[in-house]
Amino acid sequence: MQIAIYSRNFSPQDQSDVQLLIHTLHQHGMRLWIYGPWYEQMQASIKWPQKPVLFYVAQDLDEEIACMISVGGDGTLLDTLCFVRNKSIPVIGVNMGRLGFLANIGREMIGRMADALLAHDYVIEKRILLHLDASIPLFGEVPYALNDFTLHKKDASSMIRIHAFLNGEFLNTYWADGLIVATPTGSTAYSLSCGGPILLPEAGGFVVTPVAPHNLNVRPLVVPDDAVISFEIEGRSEQFLCTLDARMETITSDVKMAIRKEDFMLNLIRLQETNFLQTLRSKLFWGIDKRN
């Protein structure tokens, strides 16, 4: 079995956990593909039972990869989308970060994860992606996101105006610092912190959430995921920010944009003993109040 491992940065405090991961996967007879820049950071700190294959770009990976392991937090797992793209390579996250809605495999579960991968004892969750169409080229070969698309003012200037349309019909003009369109997966990320609702992963919809809206009666809205949401933006500043997950582009008011559901999905691996509701209770501390 061939396994790819991706991470952004190597921290000395994670050395023992990374070593355990490498050793455990090797003991299970797995051939490792390691993200090149990460390998170069930790090469001297980790004992390698076998020299791994290095990858740097999406084209280095082929269909023989059984899965990709993300080592870090949710942001690190979002990065893997740029590598797996539409290749159907499933992704699983080992949480070395903080919250961990997506990367929910704790350090203590590394051995269990390796057993599950070898025995195919896991569940594949299909997570929808959103796709950005724009009047100019944006985000290169990866114009899609797992969590969210956002429009935002670029500096400390006054609020901006975002004219939103649903399937070509005028929806609303948002006077705000920005606007978020989140997938069900992304409903527990930036949208949640701005007052948006939580959607179950299998729910069919996008959440449109304003960021610091001037009109207090403007609230987050859930729309069908087969809808096309288009935007026009204006403000006193000449430049604005547009993001897909953690990737960012600077745009002007001349750029026209539309969001729709991507034609393919991300395959996310979930171990049998975990599920989204358990993650919600754990990460959001539901039930901690003993009066409940």
C-alpha positions in Angstrom: 0.0 0.0 0.0 1.3 3.4 -1.0 0.5 6.3 1.4 1.2 10.0 0.8 1.9 12.3 3.8 1.5 16.1 3.7 2.4 18.7 6.3 3.3 22.4 6.2 5.9 22.7 8.8 8.0 20.4 11.1 8.1 21.4 14.8 10.6 19.8 17.2 7.8 19.3 19.7 6.1 17.0 17.2 9.2 14.9 16.6 8.1 11.9 18.7 4.6 11.8 17.2 6.0 12.1 13.6 8.5 9.4 14.3 5.7 7.2 15.7 3.7 7.8 12.6 6.5 7.0 10.2 7.6 3.9 12.2 4.0 2.6 12.5 3.2 3.0 8.8 6.5 1.3 7.9 5.7 -1.6 10.3 2.4 -2.1 8.5 4.3 -2.5 5.2 3.3 0.8 3.7 5.4 2.6 1.1 5.6 6.3 2.0 5.4 9.4 -0.3 6.4 12.5 1.7 5.9 16.1 0.7 9.4 17.3 -0.3 9.6 20.6 1.6 8.4 19.0 4.8 10.9 16.1 4.4 13.7 18.6 4.0 12.8 20.3 7.3 12.8 17.1 9.3 15.2 14.8 7.4 17.9 15.0 10.1 15.5 14.7 13.0 13.6 11.5 12.0 15.0 8.0 11.7 13.9 6.7 8.3 13.5 2.9 8.1 13.2 3.3 4.3 13.9 6.3 2.1 10.5 7.7 1.0 9.4 8.9 -2.4 9.2 12.7 -2.5 6.4 14.7 -4.1 6.2 18.4 -4.7 3.2 19.1 -6.9 -0.1 17.4 -7.8 1.3 15.9 -11.0 3.8 13.9 -8.9 0.9 11.8 -7.4 -0.8 9.0 -9.3 -3.8 6.8 -8.8 -1.7 4.2 -7.0 -1.7 6.3 -3.9 -4.2 4.6 -1.5 -4.7 7.8 0.6 -3.1 11.0 1.8 -2.5 11.7 5.4 -2.5 15.3 6.5 -0.4 16.0 9.6 -1.3 19.2 11.3 -4.6 21.0 11.8 -7.7 21.7 9.6 -5.8 24.3 7.6 -3.2 21.7 6.7 -5.9 19.3 5.5 -7.4 22.0 3.4 -4.0 22.3 1.6 -4.3 18.6 0.5 -7.1 19.6 -1.9 -4.5 21.3 -4.1 -2.7 17.9 -4.5 -5.4 15.3 -4.7 -7.7 17.5 -6.8 -10.1 15.2 -8.8 -8.0 12.0 -8.5 -10.3 10.5 -5.9 -7.4 10.0 -3.5 -9.0 9.9 0.0 -7.7 12.1 2.8 -7.4 11.6 6.5 -6.1 14.1 9.1 -3.9 13.5 12.1 -4.4 16.5 14.4 -1.3 18.2 15.6 -3.1 21.5 15.6 -5.8 23.0 17.8 -9.6 22.6 17.0 -9.6 19.8 14.5 -13.0 19.4 13.0 -11.5 17.8 9.9 -8.2 16.5 11.2 -9.8 14.5 14.1 -7.4 11.7 14.5 -5.6 12.3 17.8 -1.9 11.4 18.3 -3.0 8.4 20.5 -5.0 7.0 17.5 -2.1 6.7 15.1 -1.8 2.9 15.5 -5.5 2.4 15.2 -5.5 4.5 12.0 -2.7 2.4 10.4 -4.6 -0.8 11.2 -7.8 0.7 9.7 -6.1 1.8 6.5 -4.5 -1.6 6.0 -7.8 -3.5 6.6 -9.9 -0.9 4.8 -11.9 -0.6 8.0 -13.1 2.9 7.6 -15.9 5.0 6.1 -15.4 7.3 3.1 -17.4 10.6 3.4 -18.1 12.5 0.2 -17.6 16.2 0.9 -18.9 18.7 -1.7 -16.6 21.5 -3.0 -17.5 24.9 -4.3 -16.1 26.2 -7.6 -15.3 29.8 -8.5 -15.9 31.1 -12.0 -14.5 34.6 -12.6 -14.2 37.0 -15.5 -10.4 36.9 -15.1 -8.2 33.9 -14.2 -8.1 33.3 -10.5 -6.5 30.6 -8.3 -4.7 28.9 -11.2 -5.6 25.2 -11.7 -7.4 25.0 -8.3 -10.4 27.3 -8.5 -12.3 25.3 -5.9 -12.5 25.0 -2.1 -13.6 22.6 0.6 -14.5 25.1 3.3 -15.5 28.5 1.8 -15.2 31.3 -0.6 -15.0 34.9 0.8 -15.0 38.5 -0.4 -13.5 41.0 2.0 -12.3 44.5 2.1 -8.5 44.6 1.8 -7.6 47.3 4.4 -9.0 49.4 7.2 -11.3 51.3 4.8 -15.0 51.6 5.2 -17.4 48.8 4.6 -17.9 47.5 1.1 -21.0 46.7 -0.9 -21.5 43.3 -2.4 -24.4 42.8 -4.8 -25.4 39.1 -4.6 -27.6 37.2 -7.2 -29.1 33.8 -6.9 -29.5 32.0 -10.3 -29.4 35.4 -11.9 -32.1 36.9 -9.7 -31.1 39.8 -7.3 -30.8 38.5 -3.8 -29.4 41.4 -1.7 -26.8 44.1 -1.4 -24.6 43.4 1.6 -23.2 46.4 3.3 -20.5 44.7 5.4 -16.8 44.0 5.9 -17.2 40.9 3.7 -19.3 37.9 2.7 -18.8 34.2 3.1 -20.2 31.3 1.0 -19.5 28.1 3.0 -20.0 24.5 2.2 -21.5 22.2 4.9 -17.9 21.3 5.7 -17.0 25.0 6.0 -20.1 25.8 8.1 -18.0 25.0 11.3 -15.2 27.4 10.2 -15.2 31.1 9.4 -19.0 31.2 8.8 -19.7 29.8 12.3 -17.6 32.5 13.9 -19.7 35.1 12.1 -22.9 33.6 13.4 -23.7 31.2 10.6 -25.5 27.9 11.2 -23.9 24.4 11.4 -24.8 22.1 8.5 -24.3 18.4 8.7 -21.8 17.2 6.0 -24.4 15.4 4.0 -26.8 18.4 4.0 -27.3 19.8 0.5 -26.7 23.5 0.7 -24.4 26.5 0.9 -24.4 29.1 3.7 -24.2 32.7 2.7 -23.0 34.6 5.8 -22.2 38.4 5.9 -19.2 39.5 7.9 -20.0 42.4 10.3 -23.1 43.6 8.3 -24.2 47.2 8.7 -27.9 46.1 8.6 -28.6 44.2 11.7 -31.6 42.4 10.2 -29.4 40.8 7.5 -28.9 37.2 8.6 -27.1 34.1 7.2 -29.0 32.3 4.5 -28.9 28.6 3.4 -29.4 28.1 -0.3 -29.5 24.9 -2.4 -26.1 23.6 -3.5 -27.4 23.4 -7.1 -27.8 27.2 -7.2 -25.3 29.6 -8.8 -24.5 32.6 -6.6 -22.9 35.5 -8.4 -21.4 38.7 -7.1 -20.5 42.3 -8.0 -18.5 44.3 -5.5 -17.8 48.0 -5.0 -16.4 50.3 -2.3 -14.2 53.3 -1.7 -11.1 51.2 -2.1 -9.9 50.1 -5.5 -8.9 46.6 -4.4 -10.6 43.8 -2.5 -9.7 40.3 -1.2 -11.1 37.1 -2.6 -10.3 33.8 -0.9 -10.8 30.1 -1.5 -10.1 28.3 1.8 -6.6 29.7 2.9 -5.6 30.9 -0.6 -6.0 34.6 -1.5 -6.2 36.8 -4.5 -6.5 40.6 -4.9 -9.3 41.7 -7.2 -10.9 45.0 -8.4 -14.5 45.9 -8.8 -14.3 45.1 -12.5 -14.1 41.4 -11.7 -17.3 39.4 -11.9 -17.6 36.2 -9.9 -19.9 33.2 -9.5 -20.0 30.3 -7.1 -21.4 26.8 -7.9 -20.9 23.3 -6.8 -17.8 21.6 -8.1 -18.3 18.6 -10.4 -16.3 16.3 -8.1 -16.1 15.8 -4.3 -13.3 15.3 -1.8 -13.1 11.8 -0.3 -12.6 12.2 3.5 -11.7 9.1 5.6 -13.5 8.6 8.9 -12.7 5.8 11.3 -15.7 3.6 12.2 -15.7 4.7 15.9 -15.9 8.4 15.1 -18.6 10.6 13.5 -19.5 14.2 13.0 -21.9 14.4 15.9 -19.2 13.2 18.3 -16.8 15.7 16.9 -19.4 18.5 17.4 -19.9 17.5 21.0 -16.2 17.2 21.7 -14.9 20.3 19.9 -17.8 22.7 20.9 -18.0 21.3 24.5 -21.6 20.5 24.2 -22.9 18.8 27.4 -20.0 20.1 29.6 -22.5 22.1 31.6 -23.7 19.6 34.1 -27.1 21.2 34.4 -27.8 19.6 31.0 
